[in-house]
Amino acid sequence: MKRILLALACAFTLTAPAAADTRWTLVKTYPHDASAFTEGLFYLDGDLYESTGLEGQSEVRKVALKTGKVLQSRVIEPPYFGEGVVNWQDRLVSLTWRHRRGFVWNLKDFTPISDFRYEGEGWGLTQDGRSLIMSDGTAQLRFLDPDNLAEQRRITVTWNGRAVERLNELEYVRGEIWANIWYDTRIARIDPATGAVIDWIDVAPLRKAAGVTDSEAVANGIAYDAEKDRVFITGKNWPKLFEIKVEPKP
């Protein structure tokens, strides 16, 4: 799992110190399944869609926002470790961690449609209306053709000229790519054209409010309701999901 070896490697690739300057306020708290090792999250038509990880526990799910109840799910069979998930038209696209294989599902009933291959690891997924955007645990983000899932281009995410490693769960918000950083409470706000980090959002108070103490229960889950300009935040094995109001970009 993404634990000891990667954690040791991260110690040698830390990003430059960064102030988390984007202000936010807590709007509402919702229940969240504490057994969900959240790897991907997005909002669509009133509900949340979530992917969970860990071999033998991985699923794609449709979840009721207000209650946290799982409305629909599909098991991702072992040996796969589920990672990011995103919608595209009438499909769901999901990644797996180290098997270099992704899956395409029917959005309506989660029946499998196809699978696809990619090099390296799969971590997070989002989309900007033109391309799917994928993280792989490094400082790079890949842009994929949403129809054939071929790679189109890459950007390297940087802060003050230094690479920002461990990019994890992703969300496209107000023309920016937002990324959780594995083992960090900060969310990077990224310029999709250049890869430069515009600013940081520190959600450490939410992790504290979730009441989690396990080191693996990291912040990992960003969903955006563009119609109502709502941002939802959760983490791995968090019993709560939070709605926050984020100040508009400067």
Residue pairs with C-beta under 8 A, 6 or more apart in sequence:
1 54
1 81
2 97
2 137
2 182
3 216
6 137
6 166
6 182
7 183
10 165
10 166
10 182
10 183
13 163
13 165
14 165
15 159
15 162
15 163
15 164
15 165
15 181
16 159
16 160
16 162
18 159
18 186
18 197
18 200
19 200
20 186
20 199
20 200
20 201
20 202
21 199
21 200
22 189
22 199
22 200
22 201
22 246
22 247
23 246
23 247
24 201
24 231
24 244
24 245
24 246
24 247
25 244
25 245
26 205
26 206
26 209
26 242
26 243
26 244
27 230
27 243
27 244
27 245
28 242
28 243
29 209
29 240
29 241
29 242
29 243
30 65
30 66
30 67
30 68
30 232
30 240
30 241
30 242
30 243
31 67
31 68
31 239
31 240
31 241
32 68
32 234
32 238
32 239
32 240
32 241
33 63
33 68
33 70
33 239
34 237
34 238
34 239
35 57
35 237
36 50
36 52
36 61
36 236
36 237
37 52
37 53
37 54
37 57
37 236
37 237
38 50
38 51
38 52
38 53
38 169
38 220
38 221
38 234
38 235
38 236
38 237
38 238
39 51
39 52
39 53
39 82
39 83
39 84
39 85
39 123
39 124
39 169
39 220
39 236
40 49
40 50
40 51
40 82
40 83
40 84
40 85
40 86
40 94
40 95
40 124
40 125
40 169
40 221
41 48
41 49
41 50
41 51
41 85
41 169
41 171
41 221
41 222
41 223
41 232
41 234
42 48
42 49
42 85
42 86
42 87
42 126
42 171
42 223
42 224
43 49
43 65
43 223
43 224
43 225
43 230
43 232
44 87
46 65
47 62
47 63
47 64
47 65
47 71
48 62
48 63
48 64
48 65
48 223
48 232
48 241
49 60
49 61
49 62
49 63
49 85
49 87
49 92
50 60
50 61
50 63
50 85
50 221
51 58
51 59
51 60
51 61
51 76
51 82
51 83
51 84
51 85
51 94
52 58
52 59
52 61
52 82
53 81
53 82
53 83
53 97
53 236
54 81
54 82
55 78
55 79
55 80
55 81
56 78
58 75
58 76
58 80
58 81
58 82
58 96
59 73
59 74
59 75
59 76
59 82
60 73
60 74
60 76
60 82
60 85
60 92
60 94
60 105
60 110
61 70
61 71
61 72
61 73
61 74
62 70
62 71
62 72
62 73
62 110
63 69
63 70
63 71
64 71
65 232
65 241
68 241
72 109
72 110
73 110
74 105
74 110
74 111
74 112
76 82
76 94
76 96
76 103
79 99
80 96
80 97
80 99
80 101
81 96
81 97
81 98
81 99
82 94
82 95
82 96
82 97
83 94
83 95
83 96
83 97
83 122
83 123
83 124
83 125
84 94
84 95
84 122
84 123
84 124
84 125
84 126
84 134
84 135
84 169
84 170
85 92
85 93
85 94
85 95
85 125
86 92
86 93
86 125
86 126
86 127
86 132
87 93
87 107
87 127
88 127
88 132
88 146
89 107
89 146
90 106
90 107
90 108
91 104
91 105
91 106
91 107
91 113
92 104
92 105
92 106
92 107
92 110
93 102
93 103
93 104
93 105
93 125
93 132
93 146
93 149
94 102
94 103
94 104
94 105
94 125
95 102
95 118
95 122
95 123
95 124
95 125
95 134
96 102
96 103
96 122
97 121
97 122
97 123
98 121
100 117
100 118
100 119
100 120
100 121
100 122
101 115
101 116
101 117
101 118
102 115
102 116
102 117
102 118
102 122
102 149
103 112
103 114
103 115
103 116
104 112
104 113
104 114
104 115
104 116
104 149
105 111
105 112
105 113
106 112
106 113
116 149
118 134
118 142
118 149
118 151
120 136
120 137
120 138
121 136
121 137
122 134
122 136
123 134
123 135
123 136
123 137
123 167
123 168
123 169
124 134
124 135
124 167
124 168
124 169
124 170
124 179
124 180
125 132
125 133
125 134
125 135
125 170
126 132
126 133
126 170
126 171
126 172
126 177
127 133
127 146
127 172
128 172
128 177
128 192
129 172
130 146
131 143
131 144
131 145
131 146
131 152
132 143
132 144
132 145
132 146
132 149
133 141
133 142
133 143
133 144
133 170
133 172
133 177
133 192
134 141
134 142
134 143
134 144
134 170
135 141
135 142
135 167
135 168
135 169
135 170
135 179
136 142
136 167
137 165
137 166
137 167
137 168
137 182
138 165
138 166
138 167
139 156
139 157
139 158
139 163
139 164
139 165
139 167
140 154
140 155
140 156
140 157
140 167
141 154
141 155
141 157
141 167
141 170
141 177
141 179
141 190
141 195
142 151
142 153
142 154
143 151
143 152
143 153
143 154
143 155
144 150
144 151
144 152
145 151
145 152
155 192
155 193
155 194
155 195
156 163
156 195
157 163
157 164
157 167
157 179
157 188
157 190
157 195
157 196
157 197
158 164
158 195
158 196
158 197
159 188
159 196
159 197
164 181
164 188
164 197
166 181
166 182
166 183
166 184
167 179
167 180
167 181
167 182
167 188
168 179
168 180
168 181
168 182
168 220
169 179
169 180
169 220
169 221
169 222
170 177
170 178
170 179
170 180
170 222
171 177
171 178
171 222
171 223
171 224
172 178
172 224
173 189
173 222
173 224
173 231
173 246
174 248
174 249
175 192
176 189
176 190
176 191
176 192
176 198
176 249
177 189
177 190
177 192
178 187
178 188
178 189
178 190
178 201
178 222
178 224
179 187
179 188
179 190
180 187
180 218
180 219
180 220
180 221
180 222
181 187
181 188
182 218
182 220
183 215
183 218
184 218
184 219
185 202
185 203
185 204
185 207
185 219
186 200
186 201
186 202
186 203
187 200
187 201
187 202
187 203
187 219
187 222
188 197
188 200
189 197
189 198
189 199
189 200
189 201
189 249
190 196
190 197
190 198
191 197
191 198
198 249
199 249
199 250
201 246
203 219
203 233
203 244
206 219
206 233
206 235
206 242
206 244
207 217
207 218
207 219
207 235
207 238
209 240
209 242
210 217
210 234
210 235
210 238
210 239
210 240
210 242
211 239
211 240
212 235
212 237
212 238
212 239
214 237
216 236
216 237
217 235
217 236
217 237
217 238
218 235
218 236
219 233
219 234
219 235
220 234
220 235
220 236
221 232
221 233
221 234
221 235
221 236
221 238
221 241
222 231
222 232
222 233
223 231
223 232
224 230
224 231
224 232
225 231
225 232
229 245
230 243
230 245
231 243
231 244
231 245
231 246
232 241
232 242
232 243
232 244
233 241
233 242
233 244
234 240
234 241
234 242
